[in-house]
Amino acid sequence: MARISELVGTKVISQDGRVVGEIAGFEVDTDAWRVVGLVLRVERDLLERLHLKKPLLGSQQITIPIRHVAGVSDTVVLGLPLAGLGEMTARDAAPTRPAGEPTPSET
């Protein structure tokens, strides 16, 4: 078992083996005390394929619902291929904030 703090910075890989980014934080349901999403700092070269705008500097962060996580070891593997992740971000408008800005739990 891993602590949440140990997972920040862990690489995230799509179901089809593409490095999508790394964990920047977590979304927590404080009423139920459970993790409901991963805040993912997306690799800059994938932003357009994921229907996200490229900021002038840095990258974007998106929140991946925890139901899309297939496994955790030295990497986090999603249960979605890259194309499926792109469909999810286009449909859900999942961008959260530019990388480097604090998550709501950090403020």
C-alpha positions in Angstrom: 0.0 0.0 0.0 1.2 3.5 -0.9 0.6 6.8 0.9 -1.0 9.5 -1.2 2.0 11.8 -0.7 4.2 9.1 -2.2 2.2 9.0 -5.4 2.5 12.7 -6.3 4.9 12.8 -9.3 4.2 9.2 -10.4 4.0 8.7 -14.1 0.5 8.0 -15.5 0.2 5.7 -18.5 -2.8 5.1 -20.8 -4.1 1.7 -21.4 -2.3 1.6 -24.8 1.1 2.4 -23.1 1.5 6.1 -23.8 2.9 8.3 -20.9 0.1 10.8 -20.4 1.7 12.8 -17.6 2.2 12.6 -13.8 0.1 12.9 -10.7 0.0 16.5 -9.4 -2.6 15.9 -6.7 -5.9 14.2 -5.7 -9.5 15.2 -5.6 -11.0 14.0 -2.3 -14.7 13.7 -1.2 -14.3 15.1 2.3 -17.8 13.9 3.3 -17.0 10.3 2.5 -13.2 10.6 3.1 -12.3 8.9 -0.2 -10.3 9.8 -3.2 -12.6 10.4 -6.2 -10.1 11.7 -8.8 -6.5 12.1 -9.8 -5.2 15.5 -10.7 -2.9 14.8 -13.7 -0.3 17.2 -15.1 -0.6 16.4 -18.8 2.5 16.0 -21.0 2.7 19.2 -23.1 2.9 17.4 -26.4 -0.4 15.6 -25.8 -2.5 18.7 -25.0 -3.9 19.1 -28.5 -4.7 15.4 -28.9 -6.6 15.6 -25.6 -8.6 18.7 -26.9 -6.9 21.0 -24.3 -5.4 24.5 -25.0 -1.7 24.9 -24.7 -0.8 27.6 -22.2 2.1 29.9 -23.0 4.2 28.2 -20.4 3.9 24.8 -18.6 1.1 22.4 -19.2 -2.5 21.8 -18.2 -4.0 19.7 -15.4 -7.0 17.5 -15.7 -8.9 15.5 -13.2 -9.3 11.8 -14.0 -12.2 10.1 -12.1 -10.7 7.3 -10.0 -12.9 4.7 -11.8 -10.6 5.1 -14.8 -7.5 3.8 -12.8 -6.7 0.2 -13.7 -3.7 -0.2 -11.5 -1.0 1.3 -9.4 2.6 0.2 -9.0 5.7 2.3 -9.8 3.3 3.9 -12.4 -0.4 4.5 -12.5 -2.1 2.7 -15.4 -5.4 4.0 -16.7 -8.2 1.8 -18.0 -8.5 4.1 -21.0 -6.5 4.3 -24.2 -5.2 7.8 -25.2 -8.1 8.2 -27.6 -10.6 7.4 -24.9 -8.9 10.0 -22.6 -9.2 12.6 -25.4 -12.9 11.8 -25.7 -13.4 12.1 -22.0 -11.7 15.5 -21.8 -13.6 16.8 -24.8 -16.9 15.6 -23.4 -16.4 16.6 -19.7 -14.3 19.8 -20.3 -12.0 18.4 -17.5 -9.2 20.9 -17.5 -8.8 22.1 -13.9 -6.0 24.7 -13.9 -2.7 25.5 -15.3 0.1 23.4 -13.8 1.7 25.0 -10.9 -1.4 26.6 -9.5 -2.5 25.1 -6.1 -5.3 22.6 -6.0 -8.3 23.7 -3.9 -7.1 21.4 -1.1 -3.8 23.2 -1.0 -5.3 26.7 -0.4 
